Amino acid sequence: MPRYRVNHRYSSYRDGRRFGPWEAGETVELEEADAAWVNRDSGGCLEADQPKPEPARQQPKTADRQHRGGANRGAR
């Protein structure tokens, strides 16, 4: 079943089945037909929950090959 994010408070009954009570920010699992009905009953209540993208892995920094250490070249 797809997951949906709740955008505002909602609670209702349909055909003896209870939907909610849900608070804004929750995620719920519903059949697509039920989610479409909830959105018709209360526009914009649910939106498809997108998984958070994994952060791209960065290659660890390597040593600067041109770095000559801490010596001051002009003090010789």
KEPAVO-396253 format. One record per atom (N, C-alpha, C): residue in three letters; atom name; x negated, y negated, z. Coordinates in Angstrom, 1 decimal. Layout:
% KEPAVO-396253
<pt><vexro>ALA</vexro><tigu>CA</tigu><c1>X</c1><c2>Y</c2><c3>Z</c3></pt>
...
% end
This chain:
% KEPAVO-396253
<pt><vexro>MET</vexro><tigu>N</tigu><c1>-0.8</c1><c2>1.2</c2><c3>0.0</c3></pt>
<pt><vexro>MET</vexro><tigu>CA</tigu><c1>0.0</c1><c2>0.0</c2><c3>0.0</c3></pt>
<pt><vexro>MET</vexro><tigu>C</tigu><c1>-0.9</c1><c2>-1.2</c2><c3>0.0</c3></pt>
<pt><vexro>PRO</vexro><tigu>N</tigu><c1>-0.5</c1><c2>-2.2</c2><c3>-0.8</c3></pt>
<pt><vexro>PRO</vexro><tigu>CA</tigu><c1>-1.3</c1><c2>-3.5</c2><c3>-0.8</c3></pt>
<pt><vexro>PRO</vexro><tigu>C</tigu><c1>-1.1</c1><c2>-4.3</c2><c3>0.6</c3></pt>
<pt><vexro>ARG</vexro><tigu>N</tigu><c1>-2.2</c1><c2>-5.0</c2><c3>0.9</c3></pt>
<pt><vexro>ARG</vexro><tigu>CA</tigu><c1>-2.2</c1><c2>-5.9</c2><c3>2.0</c3></pt>
<pt><vexro>ARG</vexro><tigu>C</tigu><c1>-1.8</c1><c2>-7.3</c2><c3>1.6</c3></pt>
<pt><vexro>TYR</vexro><tigu>N</tigu><c1>-1.1</c1><c2>-8.0</c2><c3>2.5</c3></pt>
<pt><vexro>TYR</vexro><tigu>CA</tigu><c1>-0.7</c1><c2>-9.4</c2><c3>2.3</c3></pt>
<pt><vexro>TYR</vexro><tigu>C</tigu><c1>-1.0</c1><c2>-10.2</c2><c3>3.5</c3></pt>
<pt><vexro>ARG</vexro><tigu>N</tigu><c1>-1.3</c1><c2>-11.5</c2><c3>3.2</c3></pt>
<pt><vexro>ARG</vexro><tigu>CA</tigu><c1>-1.6</c1><c2>-12.4</c2><c3>4.3</c3></pt>
<pt><vexro>ARG</vexro><tigu>C</tigu><c1>-0.3</c1><c2>-13.3</c2><c3>4.5</c3></pt>
<pt><vexro>VAL</vexro><tigu>N</tigu><c1>0.1</c1><c2>-13.4</c2><c3>5.8</c3></pt>
<pt><vexro>VAL</vexro><tigu>CA</tigu><c1>1.3</c1><c2>-14.2</c2><c3>6.1</c3></pt>
<pt><vexro>VAL</vexro><tigu>C</tigu><c1>0.9</c1><c2>-15.7</c2><c3>6.2</c3></pt>
<pt><vexro>ASN</vexro><tigu>N</tigu><c1>1.7</c1><c2>-16.5</c2><c3>5.5</c3></pt>
<pt><vexro>ASN</vexro><tigu>CA</tigu><c1>1.4</c1><c2>-18.0</c2><c3>5.4</c3></pt>
<pt><vexro>ASN</vexro><tigu>C</tigu><c1>2.2</c1><c2>-18.8</c2><c3>6.5</c3></pt>
<pt><vexro>HIS</vexro><tigu>N</tigu><c1>3.3</c1><c2>-18.3</c2><c3>6.9</c3></pt>
<pt><vexro>HIS</vexro><tigu>CA</tigu><c1>4.1</c1><c2>-19.0</c2><c3>7.9</c3></pt>
<pt><vexro>HIS</vexro><tigu>C</tigu><c1>4.9</c1><c2>-17.9</c2><c3>8.7</c3></pt>
<pt><vexro>ARG</vexro><tigu>N</tigu><c1>5.5</c1><c2>-18.3</c2><c3>9.9</c3></pt>
<pt><vexro>ARG</vexro><tigu>CA</tigu><c1>6.2</c1><c2>-17.4</c2><c3>10.7</c3></pt>
<pt><vexro>ARG</vexro><tigu>C</tigu><c1>7.4</c1><c2>-16.9</c2><c3>9.9</c3></pt>
<pt><vexro>TYR</vexro><tigu>N</tigu><c1>7.7</c1><c2>-15.6</c2><c3>10.1</c3></pt>
<pt><vexro>TYR</vexro><tigu>CA</tigu><c1>8.8</c1><c2>-15.0</c2><c3>9.4</c3></pt>
<pt><vexro>TYR</vexro><tigu>C</tigu><c1>9.3</c1><c2>-13.8</c2><c3>10.2</c3></pt>
<pt><vexro>SER</vexro><tigu>N</tigu><c1>10.6</c1><c2>-13.5</c2><c3>10.1</c3></pt>
<pt><vexro>SER</vexro><tigu>CA</tigu><c1>11.3</c1><c2>-12.4</c2><c3>10.7</c3></pt>
<pt><vexro>SER</vexro><tigu>C</tigu><c1>12.6</c1><c2>-12.2</c2><c3>10.0</c3></pt>
<pt><vexro>SER</vexro><tigu>N</tigu><c1>13.0</c1><c2>-11.0</c2><c3>9.6</c3></pt>
<pt><vexro>SER</vexro><tigu>CA</tigu><c1>14.3</c1><c2>-10.7</c2><c3>9.0</c3></pt>
<pt><vexro>SER</vexro><tigu>C</tigu><c1>14.6</c1><c2>-9.3</c2><c3>9.0</c3></pt>
<pt><vexro>TYR</vexro><tigu>N</tigu><c1>15.9</c1><c2>-9.0</c2><c3>8.6</c3></pt>
<pt><vexro>TYR</vexro><tigu>CA</tigu><c1>16.4</c1><c2>-7.6</c2><c3>8.4</c3></pt>
<pt><vexro>TYR</vexro><tigu>C</tigu><c1>16.9</c1><c2>-7.5</c2><c3>7.0</c3></pt>
<pt><vexro>ARG</vexro><tigu>N</tigu><c1>16.7</c1><c2>-6.3</c2><c3>6.4</c3></pt>
<pt><vexro>ARG</vexro><tigu>CA</tigu><c1>17.2</c1><c2>-6.0</c2><c3>5.1</c3></pt>
<pt><vexro>ARG</vexro><tigu>C</tigu><c1>17.5</c1><c2>-4.5</c2><c3>5.1</c3></pt>
<pt><vexro>ASP</vexro><tigu>N</tigu><c1>18.8</c1><c2>-4.2</c2><c3>4.8</c3></pt>
<pt><vexro>ASP</vexro><tigu>CA</tigu><c1>19.2</c1><c2>-2.8</c2><c3>4.7</c3></pt>
<pt><vexro>ASP</vexro><tigu>C</tigu><c1>18.8</c1><c2>-1.9</c2><c3>5.9</c3></pt>
<pt><vexro>GLY</vexro><tigu>N</tigu><c1>18.9</c1><c2>-2.5</c2><c3>7.1</c3></pt>
<pt><vexro>GLY</vexro><tigu>CA</tigu><c1>18.6</c1><c2>-1.9</c2><c3>8.4</c3></pt>
<pt><vexro>GLY</vexro><tigu>C</tigu><c1>17.1</c1><c2>-1.8</c2><c3>8.7</c3></pt>
<pt><vexro>ARG</vexro><tigu>N</tigu><c1>16.3</c1><c2>-2.4</c2><c3>7.9</c3></pt>
<pt><vexro>ARG</vexro><tigu>CA</tigu><c1>14.8</c1><c2>-2.4</c2><c3>8.1</c3></pt>
<pt><vexro>ARG</vexro><tigu>C</tigu><c1>14.4</c1><c2>-3.8</c2><c3>8.5</c3></pt>
<pt><vexro>ARG</vexro><tigu>N</tigu><c1>13.5</c1><c2>-3.8</c2><c3>9.5</c3></pt>
<pt><vexro>ARG</vexro><tigu>CA</tigu><c1>13.1</c1><c2>-5.1</c2><c3>10.0</c3></pt>
<pt><vexro>ARG</vexro><tigu>C</tigu><c1>11.7</c1><c2>-5.5</c2><c3>9.4</c3></pt>
<pt><vexro>PHE</vexro><tigu>N</tigu><c1>11.6</c1><c2>-6.7</c2><c3>9.0</c3></pt>
<pt><vexro>PHE</vexro><tigu>CA</tigu><c1>10.4</c1><c2>-7.3</c2><c3>8.5</c3></pt>
<pt><vexro>PHE</vexro><tigu>C</tigu><c1>9.9</c1><c2>-8.4</c2><c3>9.5</c3></pt>
<pt><vexro>GLY</vexro><tigu>N</tigu><c1>8.8</c1><c2>-8.2</c2><c3>10.1</c3></pt>
<pt><vexro>GLY</vexro><tigu>CA</tigu><c1>8.3</c1><c2>-9.1</c2><c3>11.1</c3></pt>
<pt><vexro>GLY</vexro><tigu>C</tigu><c1>8.7</c1><c2>-8.7</c2><c3>12.5</c3></pt>
<pt><vexro>PRO</vexro><tigu>N</tigu><c1>8.6</c1><c2>-9.5</c2><c3>13.5</c3></pt>
<pt><vexro>PRO</vexro><tigu>CA</tigu><c1>8.1</c1><c2>-10.9</c2><c3>13.4</c3></pt>
<pt><vexro>PRO</vexro><tigu>C</tigu><c1>6.6</c1><c2>-11.0</c2><c3>13.1</c3></pt>
<pt><vexro>TRP</vexro><tigu>N</tigu><c1>6.3</c1><c2>-11.9</c2><c3>12.2</c3></pt>
<pt><vexro>TRP</vexro><tigu>CA</tigu><c1>4.9</c1><c2>-12.2</c2><c3>11.8</c3></pt>
<pt><vexro>TRP</vexro><tigu>C</tigu><c1>4.6</c1><c2>-13.6</c2><c3>12.1</c3></pt>
<pt><vexro>GLU</vexro><tigu>N</tigu><c1>3.3</c1><c2>-13.8</c2><c3>12.4</c3></pt>
<pt><vexro>GLU</vexro><tigu>CA</tigu><c1>2.8</c1><c2>-15.2</c2><c3>12.7</c3></pt>
<pt><vexro>GLU</vexro><tigu>C</tigu><c1>1.9</c1><c2>-15.5</c2><c3>11.5</c3></pt>
<pt><vexro>ALA</vexro><tigu>N</tigu><c1>1.7</c1><c2>-16.8</c2><c3>11.3</c3></pt>
<pt><vexro>ALA</vexro><tigu>CA</tigu><c1>0.8</c1><c2>-17.2</c2><c3>10.2</c3></pt>
<pt><vexro>ALA</vexro><tigu>C</tigu><c1>-0.6</c1><c2>-16.7</c2><c3>10.5</c3></pt>
<pt><vexro>GLY</vexro><tigu>N</tigu><c1>-1.3</c1><c2>-16.2</c2><c3>9.4</c3></pt>
<pt><vexro>GLY</vexro><tigu>CA</tigu><c1>-2.6</c1><c2>-15.7</c2><c3>9.5</c3></pt>
<pt><vexro>GLY</vexro><tigu>C</tigu><c1>-2.7</c1><c2>-14.2</c2><c3>9.7</c3></pt>
<pt><vexro>GLU</vexro><tigu>N</tigu><c1>-1.6</c1><c2>-13.5</c2><c3>10.0</c3></pt>
<pt><vexro>GLU</vexro><tigu>CA</tigu><c1>-1.7</c1><c2>-12.1</c2><c3>10.1</c3></pt>
<pt><vexro>GLU</vexro><tigu>C</tigu><c1>-1.8</c1><c2>-11.4</c2><c3>8.8</c3></pt>
<pt><vexro>THR</vexro><tigu>N</tigu><c1>-2.2</c1><c2>-10.2</c2><c3>8.7</c3></pt>
<pt><vexro>THR</vexro><tigu>CA</tigu><c1>-2.1</c1><c2>-9.4</c2><c3>7.5</c3></pt>
<pt><vexro>THR</vexro><tigu>C</tigu><c1>-1.2</c1><c2>-8.2</c2><c3>7.7</c3></pt>
<pt><vexro>VAL</vexro><tigu>N</tigu><c1>-0.4</c1><c2>-7.9</c2><c3>6.7</c3></pt>
<pt><vexro>VAL</vexro><tigu>CA</tigu><c1>0.5</c1><c2>-6.8</c2><c3>6.8</c3></pt>
<pt><vexro>VAL</vexro><tigu>C</tigu><c1>0.4</c1><c2>-5.9</c2><c3>5.5</c3></pt>
<pt><vexro>GLU</vexro><tigu>N</tigu><c1>0.8</c1><c2>-4.7</c2><c3>5.7</c3></pt>
<pt><vexro>GLU</vexro><tigu>CA</tigu><c1>0.9</c1><c2>-3.8</c2><c3>4.5</c3></pt>
<pt><vexro>GLU</vexro><tigu>C</tigu><c1>2.3</c1><c2>-3.5</c2><c3>4.2</c3></pt>
<pt><vexro>LEU</vexro><tigu>N</tigu><c1>2.7</c1><c2>-3.8</c2><c3>2.9</c3></pt>
<pt><vexro>LEU</vexro><tigu>CA</tigu><c1>4.0</c1><c2>-3.6</c2><c3>2.4</c3></pt>
<pt><vexro>LEU</vexro><tigu>C</tigu><c1>4.0</c1><c2>-3.1</c2><c3>1.0</c3></pt>
<pt><vexro>GLU</vexro><tigu>N</tigu><c1>5.1</c1><c2>-2.4</c2><c3>0.7</c3></pt>
<pt><vexro>GLU</vexro><tigu>CA</tigu><c1>5.3</c1><c2>-2.0</c2><c3>-0.7</c3></pt>
<pt><vexro>GLU</vexro><tigu>C</tigu><c1>5.5</c1><c2>-3.3</c2><c3>-1.5</c3></pt>
<pt><vexro>GLU</vexro><tigu>N</tigu><c1>5.1</c1><c2>-3.3</c2><c3>-2.8</c3></pt>
<pt><vexro>GLU</vexro><tigu>CA</tigu><c1>5.2</c1><c2>-4.5</c2><c3>-3.7</c3></pt>
<pt><vexro>GLU</vexro><tigu>C</tigu><c1>6.6</c1><c2>-5.0</c2><c3>-3.8</c3></pt>
<pt><vexro>ALA</vexro><tigu>N</tigu><c1>7.6</c1><c2>-4.1</c2><c3>-3.9</c3></pt>
<pt><vexro>ALA</vexro><tigu>CA</tigu><c1>9.0</c1><c2>-4.5</c2><c3>-4.0</c3></pt>
<pt><vexro>ALA</vexro><tigu>C</tigu><c1>9.4</c1><c2>-5.2</c2><c3>-2.7</c3></pt>
<pt><vexro>ASP</vexro><tigu>N</tigu><c1>9.0</c1><c2>-4.7</c2><c3>-1.5</c3></pt>
<pt><vexro>ASP</vexro><tigu>CA</tigu><c1>9.4</c1><c2>-5.4</c2><c3>-0.3</c3></pt>
<pt><vexro>ASP</vexro><tigu>C</tigu><c1>8.7</c1><c2>-6.8</c2><c3>-0.2</c3></pt>
<pt><vexro>ALA</vexro><tigu>N</tigu><c1>7.4</c1><c2>-6.9</c2><c3>-0.6</c3></pt>
<pt><vexro>ALA</vexro><tigu>CA</tigu><c1>6.7</c1><c2>-8.1</c2><c3>-0.5</c3></pt>
<pt><vexro>ALA</vexro><tigu>C</tigu><c1>7.4</c1><c2>-9.2</c2><c3>-1.5</c3></pt>
<pt><vexro>ALA</vexro><tigu>N</tigu><c1>7.8</c1><c2>-8.7</c2><c3>-2.6</c3></pt>
<pt><vexro>ALA</vexro><tigu>CA</tigu><c1>8.5</c1><c2>-9.6</c2><c3>-3.6</c3></pt>
<pt><vexro>ALA</vexro><tigu>C</tigu><c1>9.8</c1><c2>-10.1</c2><c3>-3.0</c3></pt>
<pt><vexro>TRP</vexro><tigu>N</tigu><c1>10.6</c1><c2>-9.2</c2><c3>-2.3</c3></pt>
<pt><vexro>TRP</vexro><tigu>CA</tigu><c1>11.8</c1><c2>-9.6</c2><c3>-1.6</c3></pt>
<pt><vexro>TRP</vexro><tigu>C</tigu><c1>11.6</c1><c2>-10.6</c2><c3>-0.5</c3></pt>
<pt><vexro>VAL</vexro><tigu>N</tigu><c1>10.5</c1><c2>-10.4</c2><c3>0.3</c3></pt>
<pt><vexro>VAL</vexro><tigu>CA</tigu><c1>10.2</c1><c2>-11.4</c2><c3>1.4</c3></pt>
<pt><vexro>VAL</vexro><tigu>C</tigu><c1>9.9</c1><c2>-12.7</c2><c3>0.7</c3></pt>
<pt><vexro>ASN</vexro><tigu>N</tigu><c1>9.1</c1><c2>-12.7</c2><c3>-0.4</c3></pt>
<pt><vexro>ASN</vexro><tigu>CA</tigu><c1>8.8</c1><c2>-14.0</c2><c3>-1.0</c3></pt>
<pt><vexro>ASN</vexro><tigu>C</tigu><c1>10.0</c1><c2>-14.7</c2><c3>-1.6</c3></pt>
<pt><vexro>ARG</vexro><tigu>N</tigu><c1>11.0</c1><c2>-13.9</c2><c3>-2.1</c3></pt>
<pt><vexro>ARG</vexro><tigu>CA</tigu><c1>12.2</c1><c2>-14.5</c2><c3>-2.6</c3></pt>
<pt><vexro>ARG</vexro><tigu>C</tigu><c1>13.1</c1><c2>-15.1</c2><c3>-1.4</c3></pt>
<pt><vexro>ASP</vexro><tigu>N</tigu><c1>13.0</c1><c2>-14.4</c2><c3>-0.3</c3></pt>
<pt><vexro>ASP</vexro><tigu>CA</tigu><c1>13.8</c1><c2>-14.8</c2><c3>0.9</c3></pt>
<pt><vexro>ASP</vexro><tigu>C</tigu><c1>13.2</c1><c2>-16.0</c2><c3>1.5</c3></pt>
<pt><vexro>SER</vexro><tigu>N</tigu><c1>11.9</c1><c2>-16.1</c2><c3>1.6</c3></pt>
<pt><vexro>SER</vexro><tigu>CA</tigu><c1>11.2</c1><c2>-17.2</c2><c3>2.1</c3></pt>
<pt><vexro>SER</vexro><tigu>C</tigu><c1>10.0</c1><c2>-17.5</c2><c3>1.3</c3></pt>
<pt><vexro>GLY</vexro><tigu>N</tigu><c1>10.2</c1><c2>-18.4</c2><c3>0.3</c3></pt>
<pt><vexro>GLY</vexro><tigu>CA</tigu><c1>9.1</c1><c2>-18.7</c2><c3>-0.7</c3></pt>
<pt><vexro>GLY</vexro><tigu>C</tigu><c1>7.7</c1><c2>-19.0</c2><c3>-0.1</c3></pt>
<pt><vexro>GLY</vexro><tigu>N</tigu><c1>6.8</c1><c2>-18.3</c2><c3>-0.6</c3></pt>
<pt><vexro>GLY</vexro><tigu>CA</tigu><c1>5.4</c1><c2>-18.5</c2><c3>-0.2</c3></pt>
<pt><vexro>GLY</vexro><tigu>C</tigu><c1>5.0</c1><c2>-17.9</c2><c3>1.1</c3></pt>
<pt><vexro>CYS</vexro><tigu>N</tigu><c1>5.8</c1><c2>-17.0</c2><c3>1.6</c3></pt>
<pt><vexro>CYS</vexro><tigu>CA</tigu><c1>5.5</c1><c2>-16.4</c2><c3>2.9</c3></pt>
<pt><vexro>CYS</vexro><tigu>C</tigu><c1>4.3</c1><c2>-15.5</c2><c3>2.8</c3></pt>
<pt><vexro>LEU</vexro><tigu>N</tigu><c1>4.2</c1><c2>-14.7</c2><c3>1.8</c3></pt>
<pt><vexro>LEU</vexro><tigu>CA</tigu><c1>3.2</c1><c2>-13.7</c2><c3>1.6</c3></pt>
<pt><vexro>LEU</vexro><tigu>C</tigu><c1>2.3</c1><c2>-14.0</c2><c3>0.4</c3></pt>
<pt><vexro>GLU</vexro><tigu>N</tigu><c1>1.0</c1><c2>-13.8</c2><c3>0.5</c3></pt>
<pt><vexro>GLU</vexro><tigu>CA</tigu><c1>0.2</c1><c2>-13.8</c2><c3>-0.6</c3></pt>
<pt><vexro>GLU</vexro><tigu>C</tigu><c1>-0.8</c1><c2>-12.6</c2><c3>-0.5</c3></pt>
<pt><vexro>ALA</vexro><tigu>N</tigu><c1>-1.2</c1><c2>-12.1</c2><c3>-1.7</c3></pt>
<pt><vexro>ALA</vexro><tigu>CA</tigu><c1>-2.1</c1><c2>-11.0</c2><c3>-1.7</c3></pt>
<pt><vexro>ALA</vexro><tigu>C</tigu><c1>-3.4</c1><c2>-11.3</c2><c3>-0.9</c3></pt>
<pt><vexro>ASP</vexro><tigu>N</tigu><c1>-3.7</c1><c2>-10.4</c2><c3>-0.1</c3></pt>
<pt><vexro>ASP</vexro><tigu>CA</tigu><c1>-4.9</c1><c2>-10.5</c2><c3>0.7</c3></pt>
<pt><vexro>ASP</vexro><tigu>C</tigu><c1>-6.1</c1><c2>-10.1</c2><c3>-0.1</c3></pt>
<pt><vexro>GLN</vexro><tigu>N</tigu><c1>-7.0</c1><c2>-11.0</c2><c3>-0.3</c3></pt>
<pt><vexro>GLN</vexro><tigu>CA</tigu><c1>-8.3</c1><c2>-10.7</c2><c3>-1.1</c3></pt>
<pt><vexro>GLN</vexro><tigu>C</tigu><c1>-9.3</c1><c2>-10.3</c2><c3>-0.1</c3></pt>
<pt><vexro>PRO</vexro><tigu>N</tigu><c1>-10.0</c1><c2>-9.2</c2><c3>-0.3</c3></pt>
<pt><vexro>PRO</vexro><tigu>CA</tigu><c1>-11.1</c1><c2>-8.9</c2><c3>0.6</c3></pt>
<pt><vexro>PRO</vexro><tigu>C</tigu><c1>-12.2</c1><c2>-10.0</c2><c3>0.6</c3></pt>
<pt><vexro>LYS</vexro><tigu>N</tigu><c1>-12.8</c1><c2>-10.3</c2><c3>1.7</c3></pt>
<pt><vexro>LYS</vexro><tigu>CA</tigu><c1>-13.9</c1><c2>-11.3</c2><c3>1.7</c3></pt>
<pt><vexro>LYS</vexro><tigu>C</tigu><c1>-15.1</c1><c2>-10.7</c2><c3>0.9</c3></pt>
<pt><vexro>PRO</vexro><tigu>N</tigu><c1>-15.6</c1><c2>-11.5</c2><c3>0.0</c3></pt>
<pt><vexro>PRO</vexro><tigu>CA</tigu><c1>-16.8</c1><c2>-11.1</c2><c3>-0.7</c3></pt>
<pt><vexro>PRO</vexro><tigu>C</tigu><c1>-18.0</c1><c2>-10.9</c2><c3>0.1</c3></pt>
<pt><vexro>GLU</vexro><tigu>N</tigu><c1>-18.7</c1><c2>-9.8</c2><c3>-0.2</c3></pt>
<pt><vexro>GLU</vexro><tigu>CA</tigu><c1>-20.0</c1><c2>-9.6</c2><c3>0.6</c3></pt>
<pt><vexro>GLU</vexro><tigu>C</tigu><c1>-21.0</c1><c2>-10.7</c2><c3>0.2</c3></pt>
<pt><vexro>PRO</vexro><tigu>N</tigu><c1>-21.7</c1><c2>-11.2</c2><c3>1.1</c3></pt>
<pt><vexro>PRO</vexro><tigu>CA</tigu><c1>-22.7</c1><c2>-12.2</c2><c3>0.8</c3></pt>
<pt><vexro>PRO</vexro><tigu>C</tigu><c1>-23.8</c1><c2>-11.5</c2><c3>-0.1</c3></pt>
<pt><vexro>ALA</vexro><tigu>N</tigu><c1>-24.3</c1><c2>-12.2</c2><c3>-1.1</c3></pt>
<pt><vexro>ALA</vexro><tigu>CA</tigu><c1>-25.3</c1><c2>-11.7</c2><c3>-1.9</c3></pt>
<pt><vexro>ALA</vexro><tigu>C</tigu><c1>-26.6</c1><c2>-11.6</c2><c3>-1.1</c3></pt>
<pt><vexro>ARG</vexro><tigu>N</tigu><c1>-27.3</c1><c2>-10.5</c2><c3>-1.3</c3></pt>
<pt><vexro>ARG</vexro><tigu>CA</tigu><c1>-28.5</c1><c2>-10.2</c2><c3>-0.6</c3></pt>
<pt><vexro>ARG</vexro><tigu>C</tigu><c1>-29.6</c1><c2>-11.0</c2><c3>-1.2</c3></pt>
<pt><vexro>GLN</vexro><tigu>N</tigu><c1>-30.4</c1><c2>-11.7</c2><c3>-0.4</c3></pt>
<pt><vexro>GLN</vexro><tigu>CA</tigu><c1>-31.5</c1><c2>-12.5</c2><c3>-0.9</c3></pt>
<pt><vexro>GLN</vexro><tigu>C</tigu><c1>-32.8</c1><c2>-11.7</c2><c3>-0.7</c3></pt>
<pt><vexro>GLN</vexro><tigu>N</tigu><c1>-33.7</c1><c2>-11.8</c2><c3>-1.7</c3></pt>
<pt><vexro>GLN</vexro><tigu>CA</tigu><c1>-35.0</c1><c2>-11.2</c2><c3>-1.5</c3></pt>
<pt><vexro>GLN</vexro><tigu>C</tigu><c1>-35.7</c1><c2>-11.9</c2><c3>-0.4</c3></pt>
<pt><vexro>PRO</vexro><tigu>N</tigu><c1>-36.4</c1><c2>-11.2</c2><c3>0.4</c3></pt>
<pt><vexro>PRO</vexro><tigu>CA</tigu><c1>-37.2</c1><c2>-12.0</c2><c3>1.5</c3></pt>
<pt><vexro>PRO</vexro><tigu>C</tigu><c1>-38.2</c1><c2>-12.8</c2><c3>0.8</c3></pt>
<pt><vexro>LYS</vexro><tigu>N</tigu><c1>-38.5</c1><c2>-13.9</c2><c3>1.5</c3></pt>
<pt><vexro>LYS</vexro><tigu>CA</tigu><c1>-39.5</c1><c2>-14.9</c2><c3>1.0</c3></pt>
<pt><vexro>LYS</vexro><tigu>C</tigu><c1>-40.9</c1><c2>-14.2</c2><c3>1.0</c3></pt>
<pt><vexro>THR</vexro><tigu>N</tigu><c1>-41.6</c1><c2>-14.4</c2><c3>0.0</c3></pt>
<pt><vexro>THR</vexro><tigu>CA</tigu><c1>-43.0</c1><c2>-13.9</c2><c3>-0.1</c3></pt>
<pt><vexro>THR</vexro><tigu>C</tigu><c1>-44.0</c1><c2>-15.0</c2><c3>0.3</c3></pt>
<pt><vexro>ALA</vexro><tigu>N</tigu><c1>-45.2</c1><c2>-14.6</c2><c3>0.6</c3></pt>
<pt><vexro>ALA</vexro><tigu>CA</tigu><c1>-46.2</c1><c2>-15.6</c2><c3>0.9</c3></pt>
<pt><vexro>ALA</vexro><tigu>C</tigu><c1>-46.5</c1><c2>-16.5</c2><c3>-0.4</c3></pt>
<pt><vexro>ASP</vexro><tigu>N</tigu><c1>-46.8</c1><c2>-17.7</c2><c3>-0.2</c3></pt>
<pt><vexro>ASP</vexro><tigu>CA</tigu><c1>-47.2</c1><c2>-18.6</c2><c3>-1.3</c3></pt>
<pt><vexro>ASP</vexro><tigu>C</tigu><c1>-48.6</c1><c2>-18.3</c2><c3>-1.7</c3></pt>
<pt><vexro>ARG</vexro><tigu>N</tigu><c1>-48.8</c1><c2>-17.8</c2><c3>-2.9</c3></pt>
<pt><vexro>ARG</vexro><tigu>CA</tigu><c1>-50.1</c1><c2>-17.3</c2><c3>-3.3</c3></pt>
<pt><vexro>ARG</vexro><tigu>C</tigu><c1>-51.1</c1><c2>-18.5</c2><c3>-3.5</c3></pt>
<pt><vexro>GLN</vexro><tigu>N</tigu><c1>-50.6</c1><c2>-19.7</c2><c3>-3.6</c3></pt>
<pt><vexro>GLN</vexro><tigu>CA</tigu><c1>-51.5</c1><c2>-20.8</c2><c3>-3.8</c3></pt>
<pt><vexro>GLN</vexro><tigu>C</tigu><c1>-51.9</c1><c2>-21.5</c2><c3>-2.5</c3></pt>
<pt><vexro>HIS</vexro><tigu>N</tigu><c1>-51.3</c1><c2>-21.1</c2><c3>-1.4</c3></pt>
<pt><vexro>HIS</vexro><tigu>CA</tigu><c1>-51.6</c1><c2>-21.7</c2><c3>-0.1</c3></pt>
<pt><vexro>HIS</vexro><tigu>C</tigu><c1>-53.0</c1><c2>-21.3</c2><c3>0.3</c3></pt>
<pt><vexro>ARG</vexro><tigu>N</tigu><c1>-53.8</c1><c2>-22.3</c2><c3>0.8</c3></pt>
<pt><vexro>ARG</vexro><tigu>CA</tigu><c1>-55.2</c1><c2>-22.0</c2><c3>1.1</c3></pt>
<pt><vexro>ARG</vexro><tigu>C</tigu><c1>-55.5</c1><c2>-22.0</c2><c3>2.6</c3></pt>
<pt><vexro>GLY</vexro><tigu>N</tigu><c1>-54.5</c1><c2>-21.8</c2><c3>3.4</c3></pt>
<pt><vexro>GLY</vexro><tigu>CA</tigu><c1>-54.7</c1><c2>-21.8</c2><c3>4.8</c3></pt>
<pt><vexro>GLY</vexro><tigu>C</tigu><c1>-54.6</c1><c2>-23.2</c2><c3>5.4</c3></pt>
<pt><vexro>GLY</vexro><tigu>N</tigu><c1>-55.1</c1><c2>-23.3</c2><c3>6.7</c3></pt>
<pt><vexro>GLY</vexro><tigu>CA</tigu><c1>-55.0</c1><c2>-24.5</c2><c3>7.4</c3></pt>
<pt><vexro>GLY</vexro><tigu>C</tigu><c1>-56.2</c1><c2>-25.4</c2><c3>7.3</c3></pt>
<pt><vexro>ALA</vexro><tigu>N</tigu><c1>-57.2</c1><c2>-25.0</c2><c3>6.5</c3></pt>
<pt><vexro>ALA</vexro><tigu>CA</tigu><c1>-58.5</c1><c2>-25.8</c2><c3>6.5</c3></pt>
<pt><vexro>ALA</vexro><tigu>C</tigu><c1>-58.3</c1><c2>-27.1</c2><c3>5.7</c3></pt>
<pt><vexro>ASN</vexro><tigu>N</tigu><c1>-58.9</c1><c2>-28.1</c2><c3>6.1</c3></pt>
<pt><vexro>ASN</vexro><tigu>CA</tigu><c1>-58.8</c1><c2>-29.4</c2><c3>5.4</c3></pt>
<pt><vexro>ASN</vexro><tigu>C</tigu><c1>-60.0</c1><c2>-29.4</c2><c3>4.4</c3></pt>
<pt><vexro>ARG</vexro><tigu>N</tigu><c1>-59.8</c1><c2>-29.4</c2><c3>3.1</c3></pt>
<pt><vexro>ARG</vexro><tigu>CA</tigu><c1>-60.8</c1><c2>-29.3</c2><c3>2.1</c3></pt>
<pt><vexro>ARG</vexro><tigu>C</tigu><c1>-61.8</c1><c2>-30.5</c2><c3>2.2</c3></pt>
<pt><vexro>GLY</vexro><tigu>N</tigu><c1>-61.2</c1><c2>-31.7</c2><c3>2.5</c3></pt>
<pt><vexro>GLY</vexro><tigu>CA</tigu><c1>-62.1</c1><c2>-32.9</c2><c3>2.4</c3></pt>
<pt><vexro>GLY</vexro><tigu>C</tigu><c1>-63.0</c1><c2>-33.0</c2><c3>3.6</c3></pt>
<pt><vexro>ALA</vexro><tigu>N</tigu><c1>-62.9</c1><c2>-32.2</c2><c3>4.7</c3></pt>
<pt><vexro>ALA</vexro><tigu>CA</tigu><c1>-63.7</c1><c2>-32.4</c2><c3>5.9</c3></pt>
<pt><vexro>ALA</vexro><tigu>C</tigu><c1>-64.9</c1><c2>-31.6</c2><c3>5.9</c3></pt>
<pt><vexro>ARG</vexro><tigu>N</tigu><c1>-65.4</c1><c2>-31.1</c2><c3>4.8</c3></pt>
<pt><vexro>ARG</vexro><tigu>CA</tigu><c1>-66.6</c1><c2>-30.3</c2><c3>4.8</c3></pt>
<pt><vexro>ARG</vexro><tigu>C</tigu><c1>-67.8</c1><c2>-31.0</c2><c3>4.8</c3></pt>
% end
